[in-house]
C-alpha cells in the first residue's frame, strides 16, 4: 500500500509585500478639472468619493496632498496609469512618491 503524505500548504507572498512603502502625493495645477481629479482618485487609487473630494480640495488649496501609502511598485504603476489617463485628455495632472518615514 502506498503511503500518503500531507505536505504543508505553500503560501506565496506577493513581491510587493516585501517592498518598502511609499507615500503617493498629488500636486495641484490650474488646468486639470476638479471632477477629473476626483474621478482618477476613485478609479485608479480606489478612494471613496467623499475622501477623493477632500484630497482634491486639499491639493487645490495647499498645492499638494497625501493620497495613500503603497508598496513602491504599486505606487509607480498607479501613478503611471493616472498620468496616462490625464495625458489622453490633455491635462497636466501630476503625482509623485516619497519614501514612508
N, C-alpha and C positions, 0 to 999 in steps of 0.2 A: 504494500500500500504506500502511495506517495505521501510524503509529509507536507502539510500545508503550513506555510509561514505567513504571518501577518507582518507586513512591513510598516514602519511608521509613515504617516502621511507626510508628504513633502509639501511645504508651504513656500511658494515663491513670493519674494518681496520685490515689488516693482523697483526698478533702478532709481526712480525719482524719490523713493522713500529714504534713500541714503544720501541724497544731495543736500547741500546747505540751503537754507531758506532765504528767500529774497522778498523784499517789500516792493510791490508794484505801485508806482506813482503816476497819476495823470496830471498833465500840465495844461493850463488854460491857454486858449488862443482866442482871438477876436473874430474868427471866421466860422468855425465848426458850430452848427446849430445845437442848441441845448438838447432838443429831443433826440438828435442823432447820438450825442454823447450818452444819454440815458439808455438808448437802445443798445449801444455797444457794451455798456456795463452789464446790462441784463443778459444779452445773448452770448457774449464771449466770456465774461467773467462770472456769469450766473449769480448776479447780485439782484436782490429783490427790488421792485420798483421804488418804494419809498427810500431805501438805502441808496439806490443809484441816483435819485434826485438829490439827496443830501450830499453825496460825493461830488456830483456835478456842480452844485452851488458852492461848495467849499473851494473847489478848484477855481471857479469863476471869480469868487471874491478875494481869495488869498494867493492865487497864482498856481497852486498845486495842491493835490490832495492824495492821501493814502487810499489805495483801492483794496488790496488784500496781500497776504503773505502766502507764497507758493514756493515749491522746490524750483531751483534755478531754471531747469529745462522747461518746466510747465509755464513759468512766468514768461520766459522768452517766446514760447510758442503762442501763448495768448496775445502777447503784445504784437507779435508778427501778424496774427490774424486781424487784430484791431487796426494796425497801420495799413494793412492791405485793404480792408473794408473802407477805411477813410479815404485812402488813395483812389479807390474806384469812384468815389463820389466827389473827388477833388478837394477834400478837406485836409488841413494840416494837423489833425489830431495827433497828439504825441504822448506816449507813455515812456517811462524809464523804470529801471530797477535799481535797488541798492541792497547791500547785504543786511540781513536782520541782525540787529545788535544784541 
